[in-house]
Amino acid sequence: MKRKELYQLLEEQYLYFNQKYFIETDPIQVPHYFSKEEDIEIAGFIAASLAWGQRPVIIRNAFYILEDMPGGPFEFLTTAEDYMLQGFENFKHRTFNGTDCVFFLRSLQNIYRNHGGLKNVFYDGYKLYGNIPDTLRHFRQVFFSIPFPGRTLKHIADIDRKSAAKRLNMFLRWMVRKDENGVDFGIWNEIPTSALYIPLDVHSGSVARELGLLKRKQNDWKSVSYLTHKLREFDPDDPVKYDFALFGIGAIGRKE
């Protein structure tokens, strides 16, 4: 496929999938349930953290956690006693179990009580390093700055161990990107969209290979970096908007 044809395809599919109806079947619907910025952040982080497997199950399980947070996730996490967090010890989503869930809530509680919240942690990382890879490293360090169960380490991406960091990159897309269609939130405006990395998964990776945008077989950080670089050639200011196109074609099907 010639460059012009590829650009037209990516733009057409991006415009098709970046619409309000996309919210109805995607985990991004979970933070759209809330209006307070901190609630959106927390709900978005929880939904993104569970985002592997079937989308209806992801959505159901994310709401299962959030529905047990009286007053909304921000109020609950900033006021809850530890025994209240222990009430989530029976939760299970694939390999993410109750032990993981309780620690996630404790860590989020620590982040909002002692680090100014998720936005501030990511802002601090970006201000320190000026790039997303080091920002992800900074976030992971803060997230595990309180005592943690060893099994939970695998549930926060470590790009130094070649993780594609799909869920964290997707969460950042949700929080940072903003356009008139209102799918992504765009409430974190101190990180530029030009700096974001593609949330690479099995769907977007397969389509990227079919289109000749990616040759490597592994869905790892090296592939994320390469694919993001290629997408910046089509839109240097907002390369991850093409996540709508790649994921949409792969998971839902190309629209004519």
C-alpha positions as CSV (number, residue, x, y, z in Angstrom):
1,M,0.0,0.0,0.0
2,K,1.3,3.4,-1.0
3,R,2.0,6.0,1.7
4,K,-0.9,8.2,0.6
5,E,-3.3,5.3,0.5
6,L,-2.2,4.2,4.0
7,Y,-2.6,7.7,5.4
8,Q,-6.1,7.9,3.9
9,L,-7.0,4.5,5.4
10,L,-5.8,5.4,8.9
11,E,-7.6,8.8,8.8
12,E,-10.8,7.2,7.6
13,Q,-10.8,4.5,10.2
14,Y,-9.8,6.9,13.0
15,L,-12.7,9.2,12.1
16,Y,-15.1,6.3,12.0
17,F,-14.2,4.8,15.3
18,N,-13.5,8.0,17.3
19,Q,-17.2,8.6,17.9
20,K,-19.5,8.6,20.9
21,Y,-20.8,5.1,20.1
22,F,-17.4,3.7,20.6
23,I,-17.8,4.4,24.3
24,E,-20.8,2.1,24.6
25,T,-18.7,-1.1,24.1
26,D,-15.3,-0.1,25.3
27,P,-13.8,0.0,28.9
28,I,-13.5,3.8,28.5
29,Q,-17.2,3.9,29.3
30,V,-16.3,3.2,33.0
31,P,-14.6,6.6,33.7
32,H,-17.3,8.3,31.5
33,Y,-19.7,7.3,34.3
34,F,-18.1,10.0,36.5
35,S,-17.8,13.8,36.3
36,K,-15.3,14.7,39.0
37,E,-11.8,14.8,37.6
38,E,-10.3,12.7,40.4
39,D,-13.1,10.1,40.1
40,I,-12.4,9.9,36.3
41,E,-8.7,9.4,36.9
42,I,-9.2,6.6,39.4
43,A,-12.0,4.9,37.5
44,G,-10.0,5.1,34.3
45,F,-6.9,3.7,36.0
46,I,-8.9,0.8,37.4
47,A,-10.6,0.0,34.1
48,A,-7.4,0.3,32.1
49,S,-5.6,-2.0,34.7
50,L,-8.1,-4.7,34.0
51,A,-8.1,-4.2,30.3
52,W,-7.2,-7.6,29.0
53,G,-9.6,-10.3,27.9
54,Q,-13.2,-9.8,26.8
55,R,-14.4,-6.2,26.9
56,P,-17.8,-6.9,28.5
57,V,-16.0,-8.8,31.3
58,I,-13.5,-5.9,31.8
59,I,-16.3,-3.4,32.0
60,R,-18.4,-5.5,34.4
61,N,-15.4,-6.2,36.8
62,A,-14.3,-2.6,36.8
63,F,-17.8,-1.5,37.8
64,Y,-17.9,-4.2,40.4
65,I,-14.9,-2.6,42.2
66,L,-16.2,1.0,41.8
67,E,-19.7,0.2,42.9
68,D,-18.3,-0.7,46.3
69,M,-16.9,2.8,46.8
70,P,-19.5,4.9,48.6
71,G,-19.3,8.6,47.6
72,G,-17.2,7.8,44.6
73,P,-13.6,6.5,44.2
74,F,-11.8,9.6,45.3
75,E,-13.8,10.2,48.4
76,F,-13.7,6.5,49.3
77,L,-10.0,6.1,48.8
78,T,-9.0,9.2,50.7
79,T,-11.2,8.4,53.7
80,A,-11.3,4.6,53.8
81,E,-9.8,2.7,56.8
82,D,-7.6,-0.3,55.9
83,Y,-10.3,-2.8,56.9
84,M,-12.6,-1.3,54.2
85,L,-10.0,-2.0,51.6
86,Q,-9.7,-5.6,52.8
87,G,-13.3,-6.0,51.7
88,F,-12.0,-6.4,48.1
89,E,-9.9,-9.4,48.9
90,N,-12.3,-11.8,47.1
91,F,-12.1,-9.9,43.8
92,K,-10.8,-11.8,40.7
93,H,-10.2,-10.8,37.1
94,R,-8.2,-13.4,35.2
95,T,-4.8,-13.4,37.0
96,F,-5.6,-10.2,38.9
97,N,-6.9,-11.5,42.3
98,G,-8.0,-10.0,45.6
99,T,-4.4,-9.6,46.9
100,D,-3.6,-7.5,43.8
101,C,-6.8,-5.5,44.1
102,V,-6.3,-4.6,47.7
103,F,-2.8,-3.5,47.1
104,F,-3.9,-1.4,44.0
105,L,-6.3,0.4,46.3
106,R,-3.8,0.9,49.0
107,S,-1.3,2.3,46.5
108,L,-3.9,4.6,45.0
109,Q,-4.8,5.7,48.4
110,N,-1.1,6.5,49.1
111,I,-0.8,8.4,45.8
112,Y,-3.8,10.6,46.6
113,R,-3.0,11.1,50.2
114,N,0.8,11.7,49.9
115,H,1.7,12.4,46.2
116,G,-1.0,14.7,45.0
117,G,-2.9,12.1,42.9
118,L,-2.3,10.2,39.7
119,K,-2.1,13.3,37.6
120,N,0.6,14.8,39.8
121,V,2.7,11.7,39.7
122,F,2.6,11.5,35.9
123,Y,3.2,15.2,35.6
124,D,6.2,15.0,38.0
125,G,7.6,12.2,35.9
126,Y,7.2,14.0,32.6
127,K,8.6,17.3,34.0
128,L,11.6,15.4,35.4
129,Y,12.4,13.5,32.2
130,G,10.5,15.0,29.3
131,N,9.5,11.6,27.8
132,I,6.9,8.9,28.4
133,P,9.2,5.9,28.9
134,D,10.9,7.5,31.9
135,T,7.5,8.8,33.1
136,L,6.3,5.2,33.1
137,R,9.4,4.2,35.1
138,H,8.7,7.0,37.6
139,F,5.1,6.0,38.0
140,R,6.0,2.4,38.6
141,Q,8.5,3.5,41.3
142,V,5.9,5.6,43.1
143,F,3.2,2.9,42.8
144,F,5.4,0.4,44.5
145,S,6.9,2.8,47.1
146,I,4.8,1.2,49.9
147,P,5.1,-2.5,51.0
148,F,3.7,-4.7,48.2
149,P,3.1,-8.4,47.5
150,G,5.6,-9.7,45.0
151,R,2.9,-11.2,42.8
152,T,1.5,-7.8,42.1
153,L,4.6,-6.5,40.4
154,K,3.5,-8.1,37.1
155,H,0.3,-6.0,37.0
156,I,2.1,-2.7,36.5
157,A,4.1,-2.6,33.3
158,D,7.9,-2.7,33.4
159,I,9.2,-1.5,30.1
160,D,12.8,-2.5,31.2
161,R,11.6,-6.0,31.0
162,K,10.2,-5.4,27.5
163,S,6.6,-4.9,28.5
164,A,4.5,-3.1,25.8
165,A,2.8,-1.2,28.7
166,K,-0.5,-1.3,26.7
167,R,-2.7,-0.6,29.7
168,L,-0.7,2.4,31.0
169,N,-0.4,3.8,27.5
170,M,-4.1,3.4,27.0
171,F,-4.8,5.2,30.3
172,L,-2.6,8.0,29.3
173,R,-4.4,8.3,25.9
174,W,-7.7,8.5,27.8
175,M,-6.4,11.3,30.1
176,V,-4.3,13.3,27.7
177,R,-6.0,13.2,24.3
178,K,-8.7,15.7,23.6
179,D,-10.8,16.5,20.5
180,E,-14.3,17.5,19.7
181,N,-15.7,14.0,19.6
182,G,-15.3,13.5,23.4
183,V,-14.2,9.9,23.6
184,D,-10.9,10.6,25.3
185,F,-11.1,13.0,28.3
186,G,-8.2,15.4,27.7
187,I,-8.0,16.5,31.4
188,W,-4.3,16.2,31.7
189,N,-3.0,19.1,29.6
190,E,0.6,19.3,30.8
191,I,1.6,16.2,28.9
192,P,1.5,16.8,25.1
193,T,-0.3,14.3,22.9
194,S,2.8,14.3,20.6
195,A,4.7,12.5,23.4
196,L,2.2,9.6,23.9
197,Y,2.9,6.0,22.8
198,I,0.6,3.6,21.1
199,P,-1.3,1.1,23.3
200,L,-0.1,-1.9,21.5
201,D,-2.1,-5.2,21.8
202,V,-2.9,-8.2,19.8
203,H,-5.5,-6.4,17.7
204,S,-3.6,-3.2,16.9
205,G,-0.4,-5.2,16.4
206,S,-1.9,-7.6,13.9
207,V,-3.4,-4.8,11.8
208,A,-0.1,-2.8,12.0
209,R,1.7,-5.8,10.6
210,E,-0.9,-6.3,7.8
211,L,-0.5,-2.7,6.8
212,G,3.3,-2.8,6.8
213,L,3.7,-0.4,9.7
214,L,5.3,-3.0,11.9
215,K,7.6,-6.0,11.0
216,R,8.6,-7.3,14.4
217,K,6.5,-10.3,15.7
218,Q,6.7,-9.4,19.4
219,N,4.3,-7.0,21.0
220,D,6.9,-5.5,23.3
221,W,8.3,-2.1,24.1
222,K,10.6,-2.1,21.1
223,S,7.6,-2.6,18.8
224,V,5.7,0.1,20.6
225,S,8.5,2.5,20.1
226,Y,8.9,1.6,16.4
227,L,5.2,1.7,15.6
228,T,4.7,5.0,17.4
229,H,7.6,6.5,15.5
230,K,5.9,5.3,12.2
231,L,2.6,6.8,13.3
232,R,4.2,10.2,14.1
233,E,5.1,10.4,10.4
234,F,1.4,10.6,9.6
235,D,0.5,12.9,12.6
236,P,3.4,14.2,14.7
237,D,1.1,16.1,17.0
238,D,-1.3,13.2,17.8
239,P,0.1,9.9,16.7
240,V,-2.0,7.8,19.1
241,K,-5.2,8.9,17.5
242,Y,-4.5,6.0,15.1
243,D,-5.1,3.6,18.0
244,F,-8.8,4.0,17.1
245,A,-8.0,2.9,13.6
246,L,-5.7,0.0,14.4
247,F,-7.7,-1.4,17.3
248,G,-11.0,-0.8,15.6
249,I,-10.1,-2.6,12.5
250,G,-8.6,-5.5,14.5
251,A,-11.3,-5.9,17.1
252,I,-14.4,-4.7,15.3
253,G,-13.6,-4.8,11.6
254,R,-12.7,-2.4,8.9
255,K,-15.5,0.0,8.0
256,E,-15.9,1.1,4.3
